[in-house]
Amino acid sequence: MAESRPAPDVLSVAPPDFPPVEDAVLQRKYAADRLVWRACLSEWGVSWEGDVHAEMVELFPRARDVTPSYVIYFVSGKVTADARATRTGLQDWFSRMLSATKQGVDDAVAEPLCRVRRTHVLTVITAAYTKYGFSLPDSVYD
């Protein structure tokens, strides 16, 4: 039986609203990271249709140091201060950090993610918390 794999363009091409990556090594890194994020989203029970799924799979690998292990580390309670997300939403600094990847600018000057994208990111984080048996904190300092 043939192994099911995503279409090659899904692995090598970013959604059009992300800045292009000219460096071939970085392109391969992002393609590998997309596979890892797709697997994590599937394991965590998160799925959207087409463009939204592709955008979320691209958003996380492009963000500086945001890996599945990073998410697992803070959802598992190893990081207890300055939560990236709470039951009321994403922290502004985390939203700007993720948004900077789409805007191609530094975190300090990036606009926060739009409300819809914040909801999608919060869905991913909530699913990770649930998968590992934890709940989102009520506040940043829980």
N, C-alpha and C positions, 0 to 999 in steps of 0.2 A: 504494500500500500504506500502511495506517495505521501511524503511529508507535506502538511499544509503550511505554506509560508505566505507572508504578505507580498503583494505585488512589489517588484523592485522599485518602482517610482515612490511608493510609500516610504521606503527605507532611505532613499537618497535625496528626495526633494522635500524641502520645507514648504509649509503653507505659504501662499503669496504675501501675506501681511507681515512676514518676518523678514528682517534684512538678509540679503543673500550672503552666503559664506563662500569665499573664493578659495580658501586654503583647503587643499585636498585631504590633508591629514585631519583637519578639524571636521570636514564633511564626513569622513569615515567614522570619526569619534561620535558625532551626532547620530549617524545611522545606527551604530551599535547601541548607543544610549536609548534611541527610540524603541529598539527591540526590548530592552530591559524594562522601560517604562510601560510598554504595551503589556508585557507579562505581569507586571505589578498591578496595573489597573484591572486586568482580568482577574487576578488572584483576589484583589480587594473588592471585586464585584461591581466595578465602575465601567460603564459603557455609554457612549453617545453615538449618534449617527455621524458618519462621514467627516465633514469639515470640523465640527466641534471636537471630535475625538482626536483628529490629526493635530489640531491646534494645542490641545492639552498635552499630547504626547511630545510635541515640539517645545512647549513652554517650559516644562520642568528641566529637560537636559540643557537648555540654553541658559538657564539661570545659574549664576555663579554658585557652585558647591551644593546645589540642591539635587541630591541623588535619592534613590529609594532608601538607602541606608540612613541618610540624613532624616528623612521623614520617619522611618521606623524608630530611630534613636529618640526623637522628641515625643512620638506618640506612646512609646513604651515607658515613659516616665523618667527616663535618664536625664532629661532636661526639664526642670520644673519651673524655672523662672522665665519670664518674657516669652510666653507662648506665642507661636506663630499665628495661631487661630484660637478663638474661643467660641462658645456657643452663640455669641452675638456677631461673629464674623472674623475676617482676617485682620491682622494688625496692619496698620498703614505702611510701616517700613517693609513688611514682607510683600505686600501688594505692589509697592513701588519696585522692589527688587525683581519680582517676576515681570512686571510691566516693562522694566528697562530692557529686557531681552527682545521684546517686540518693537520697542521704540528705537533701539540701537543707541541708547544714551546711558549715562551714568545714573546709578540709583538715586543719587541726591537730587537730580533734576527731572527724574521720570514722573509722569503722572501716574496715580494709582490705577489699577485695573478697573475697567468699567464694572458696573454692578453685576452684569450677566457673567463676566469672566470670574469675578470674585466668588460668585455662587458656584461656578464649576470647580474652582480650586478648593473651595470649602467642601464640596462634595467628595473630592479626592481625599482630603485630609480626614474628614469624618469617616469615610470608608476604611481608611488605614487604622484609625483609632478603634473602630468597631472590630476589624479583623483581628487585632491584637488584644481585644478584651478590655479596652479602656474607653472612657468618655471624654469628649472635649472639655477642657476646663471652663469654669464659669467666668473666670477673669484672667487677666494676664499674669497675675501673681499667685494663682492656685498652686 
